[in-house]
């Protein structure tokens, strides 16, 4: 969350400046893709979706919908929304610092959740982890 704040904290003069159309279009594209990924993830999880890093007693290893592309599609959608913010309000040196913080926080959560899933699902999860990237499609 600190990363999002850093990207969006500016002086009043910044918010009065004009946004180039190409940046607005890029931001909208990232927002729409992120919303679609998030909706697919939540629909695939159903009642298993939760805010905290924990598993329900009847938790299943979800591998359909957005989970076919990445193991953590909600974090992928958060990254997309972060990039939308960068296109709308990112400035130097703020957004690169914010990106480092965002990735660091996301990596911590991914490792915690992967450990929970590995503990519950064992080899089935390990095989899935080998074949599906964490939260950035096509990046291993």
C-alpha positions as CSV (number, residue, x, y, z in Angstrom):
1,X,0.0,0.0,0.0
2,X,2.9,2.3,0.6
3,X,3.9,1.9,-3.0
4,X,0.4,3.1,-4.2
5,X,0.7,6.1,-1.8
6,X,4.1,7.1,-3.1
7,X,2.9,7.1,-6.7
8,X,-0.1,9.3,-5.8
9,X,1.4,11.9,-3.5
10,X,2.1,15.1,-5.3
11,X,1.8,18.8,-4.9
12,X,-1.4,20.6,-5.9
13,X,0.4,21.9,-9.1
14,X,0.9,18.3,-10.3
15,X,-2.8,17.6,-10.2
16,X,-3.5,20.8,-12.2
17,X,-1.2,19.6,-15.0
18,X,-2.6,18.1,-18.2
19,X,-2.4,14.3,-18.7
20,X,-1.2,13.2,-22.1
21,X,-3.8,11.1,-23.9
22,X,-1.4,8.2,-24.5
23,X,-0.9,7.9,-20.7
24,X,-4.6,7.9,-20.1
25,X,-5.2,5.2,-22.7
26,X,-2.4,3.0,-21.2
27,X,-3.9,3.5,-17.7
28,X,-7.4,2.5,-18.8
29,X,-6.0,-0.6,-20.6
30,X,-4.2,-1.7,-17.4
31,X,-7.3,-1.0,-15.3
32,X,-9.6,-3.0,-17.6
33,X,-7.2,-6.0,-17.7
34,X,-6.7,-5.8,-14.0
35,X,-10.5,-5.8,-13.3
36,X,-11.0,-8.8,-15.6
37,X,-8.2,-10.8,-13.9
38,X,-9.6,-9.9,-10.4
39,X,-13.1,-10.9,-11.3
40,X,-12.0,-14.2,-12.8
41,X,-9.9,-15.0,-9.7
42,X,-12.7,-14.2,-7.2
43,X,-15.2,-16.2,-9.3
44,X,-12.8,-19.2,-9.4
45,X,-12.2,-19.0,-5.7
46,X,-15.8,-18.7,-4.7
47,X,-16.2,-19.0,-0.9
48,X,-12.5,-19.7,-0.5
49,X,-11.6,-16.1,-1.2
50,X,-10.4,-14.3,1.9
51,X,-8.2,-11.3,2.9
52,X,-5.8,-13.0,5.2
53,X,-3.2,-15.6,4.2
54,X,-4.9,-18.7,5.4
55,X,-6.7,-21.8,4.1
56,X,-10.2,-22.9,4.8
57,X,-10.7,-26.4,6.2
58,X,-12.3,-27.5,2.9
59,X,-9.9,-25.5,0.7
60,X,-9.3,-26.8,-2.8
61,X,-6.3,-26.0,-5.0
62,X,-7.9,-23.7,-7.6
63,X,-6.3,-24.0,-11.1
64,X,-9.0,-22.7,-13.4
65,X,-9.9,-19.2,-14.7
66,X,-7.1,-16.7,-14.1
67,X,-5.3,-19.4,-12.0
68,X,-4.4,-21.1,-15.3
69,X,-2.1,-18.1,-16.1
70,X,-0.7,-17.2,-12.7
71,X,-0.8,-18.8,-9.2
72,X,-1.8,-15.4,-7.6
73,X,-4.0,-13.5,-10.0
74,X,-5.3,-11.1,-7.4
75,X,-1.7,-9.9,-6.9
76,X,-1.4,-9.7,-10.7
77,X,-4.5,-7.5,-10.8
78,X,-3.0,-5.3,-8.0
79,X,0.2,-5.0,-10.0
80,X,-1.9,-3.9,-13.0
81,X,-3.7,-1.3,-10.9
82,X,-0.3,-0.1,-9.6
83,X,0.9,0.3,-13.2
84,X,-2.3,2.1,-14.0
85,X,-1.4,4.5,-11.2
86,X,2.1,4.9,-12.6
87,X,0.6,5.9,-16.0
88,X,-1.7,8.4,-14.4
89,X,0.4,9.9,-11.8
90,X,3.9,8.4,-11.7
91,X,6.9,10.7,-11.5
92,X,10.6,10.2,-11.0
93,X,12.0,9.1,-8.6
94,X,8.8,8.2,-6.9
95,X,7.4,5.4,-9.0
96,X,10.5,3.3,-9.2
97,X,10.9,3.4,-5.4
98,X,7.2,2.6,-5.1
99,X,7.6,-0.3,-7.5
100,X,10.4,-1.8,-5.4
101,X,8.2,-1.5,-2.3
102,X,5.2,-3.0,-4.1
103,X,7.2,-6.0,-5.4
104,X,8.9,-6.6,-2.0
105,X,5.5,-6.7,-0.2
106,X,3.9,-8.9,-2.9
107,X,6.9,-11.3,-2.8
108,X,6.4,-11.7,1.0
109,X,2.7,-12.5,0.6
110,X,3.4,-14.9,-2.3
111,X,6.0,-16.8,-0.3
112,X,3.6,-17.1,2.7
113,X,0.7,-18.3,0.6
114,X,2.8,-20.7,-1.5
115,X,4.1,-22.2,1.8
116,X,0.5,-22.7,3.0
117,X,-0.5,-24.3,-0.3
118,X,2.6,-26.5,-0.4
119,X,2.0,-27.7,3.1
120,X,-1.7,-28.6,2.3
121,X,-1.4,-29.9,-1.2
122,X,2.2,-31.2,-1.4
123,X,3.4,-32.6,-4.7
124,X,0.3,-31.4,-6.5
125,X,1.1,-27.8,-5.6
126,X,4.8,-28.2,-6.4
127,X,4.0,-29.5,-9.9
128,X,1.6,-26.5,-10.4
129,X,4.2,-24.1,-9.1
130,X,6.7,-25.4,-11.6
131,X,4.4,-24.8,-14.5
132,X,2.6,-21.6,-13.6
133,X,4.3,-18.3,-12.7
134,X,3.5,-16.5,-9.4
135,X,1.8,-13.3,-10.5
136,X,3.3,-12.0,-13.7
137,X,2.2,-14.1,-16.7
138,X,5.0,-15.6,-18.8
139,X,7.7,-14.5,-16.2
140,X,9.2,-17.4,-14.2
